[in-house]
Amino acid sequence: MRQASASETKPILVHGGLPEGLRVLPLTAHTHDRGSLTEIFRASWATGHRAAQWNHVTSNAGVMRGMHIHLGYQEYYVLLSGRTTIGYRDVRPGSPTEGVVAVLEVTGARPHAIVAPPGIAHGIYTHEPSVLLVGVTAEHDPSHELGCHWQDPALEIPWPMASATLSERDAAWPSLGDAQGAVPAWSAS
């Protein structure tokens, strides 16, 4: 079996630095003449993540999911196929990286796991049809989620597109300023 090289597994950090607690973990694809095998999660990995729910998300090209701000639970993402741009902004009051913006370009051809802590605004734009696996540490409850509009200039995220297809909920999110007041203060734990 052939393991992917570091350049094949490195995500592209298009802009900024990573907010405190956001982790990008390269995954190793073991390829052979029949295809490949990639381990996407092991309980023994030091991710601090214990999923309570797994979601299989498909998106057409040009779809934006977000900007979402999860309260009290982590997400674990693995892009299985396609190409995405993921924008992050740390909106946790008191975080050592409060206000930090990161933009990652991730492809299914270069597998990575992204572990995102609560309180970080994030949106995922799909450049082409994509399949995303999402594990969350608490079962879905809309009352534990905030959001803001992805085009809000206060986010300072340099998106590579000017328009996107949105859900009704994502299109109706308020400004970052309106959402940010409900985000709990950062805690080192």
N, C-alpha and C positions, 0 to 999 in steps of 0.2 A: 504494500500500500504506500502511496505517496501522500505526505502531509503538505498542506498548502504553505507557501512561503509567507514571511512576515508582510511583504508588500501586498500579497493577495488577501490578507486578513485584516489589514489596518483600515479602520473607518477614516473617512476624510473629515477632519475638523475644519469646516469652512470658515468659521468665525468664532473668536472668543476663547474663553477658558471654561472648564467644567464647574458648575455649581457644586458646593459642598455636598457630598453624599451621592452624587450622580456618578455611576461607574459604567465604563464600557469595557467589556470582557471579550477578548478575541476567542473564537471557537475554532477548533481544529477540524477541518474536513479531511477525512481519510479516504482518498480516492483510489479506485482500482478499475479494472477493465469492465466491471459490471455497473459502476456508478460510484457512490460514495456513502460514507456514514459520518454524521456529525453529532456528537453528544451536545445537547442543548441545555441540559440542566442536570446537576447531581446535587443531592442533599449535602454531600460532604464538601462542596465548594464553599468558600467563605463569602457568600453573598449576603447573608443575613436575611435571606428571602425564604418564606414558607408560604407557598401559594394556597389560598382557600378556594380559588376559582381560576380556571383556564378558559381563554376565549380565542377562537379562530376568527380572524377579521380579514375579509377581502375588500379591496377597494379598487375602483376603476382609476384610470389615469386622470389626473387633474383634481382629485378629491383632497380636501383638507379636513382632518379630524382634529378638532380643538379650536381654540386654546382651552385646555382643561387644567384645573388645579385640584388635585386630589387631597382630601383632608383625612389624615389618620391611616393611610395605607400606601404601601409600595407597589410599584409595577415592575414587571420583568418582561422585556420585549425581546423577541427574536424575529427578524424579518426572514421569512422562509423563501420568498421569491419577490422579484421586482426591484424597484429603486425608489428611495424616499429621501426627503430632506426633513429632518426633525429639528425644530427650534425649541430652545429652552430659555427661561428667564427665572432666576431665583427671586421669588417674591416673599420669602419668609422673613418677617421682621426680626432683626438681630442676627441673622445668619452671617457667618464670616464672609460669605460670597453674595450677600444680598445685592441684587441688581445685576449680577453677572449674567451675560448672555452667551449661549453656545449654539452653534448651528452645525449639525452633523449630517453628512451624506452617507447613507447606508445602503448597501445592495445585498440581495439574497446570495449573490455570487461570492461575497466576502462575509461569512457568518460571524455575527457578534451578538452577545447578550448585553442589553442595556438595563441597568438596575436604577430606577428613579425613586427617590424618597418622596414623601408627601410634601406639599407646599411649593412645588416647582411648576410654574406655568409651562405647558408644553403643547405643541401641535405637530401633527405628522402630515406632510404633503406627499402624495404619490405621483411620481413622474410617469409611471407606467402601471398597468395592472399589477397589484401587489397582494401578497398574503403575509399576514402578521400574526404571530402567536403571542398572546398577552397573558401573563399570570399575575393575579392581584392577591394581596395578603388579606383581603376581606371581601366578602361577597358584595356584589354590586348593590349600591343603595344611592339613588340620585341625591339624597340629602347630604351626602358626604363628598359632593363635587361642586366646585365653583368653576367659573370660566370668564373669559373676556374675548372680545373680537380679535381675530388673528391679525387684522390690519391696524390695530391701535398703535399709533406712533410711539406711545409711551413704552411699548414692549422693546423697542429698539432692535428688533430681529430683522436682519437683512434677508428677507425671503427672496428666492430666485424667480418669483413669478408675481404677476400683478393681479391675478384673479384665480378663483378656485371654486369648485362645487362643494357646497356646505349642506349639512343637515339644517332643518328649521331651528333646532335648539342652538347649534353653533353660530348660525347667522344672527340670532337674537341676543347673544351674550352682551353684557354691558361693557363699559370701558374697564381698563385695568384698574384705574383708581377706584371705581365702584366695587370691584371684586376684592381688591387687595385688603380692604379694611376687615374682611371676615377671615383672613388667613391667620392661623395661630402663630405665635412667636416661635422662632427656631429654638430647638433644644439639642444639646450635644448628644443626648441619648437617642 
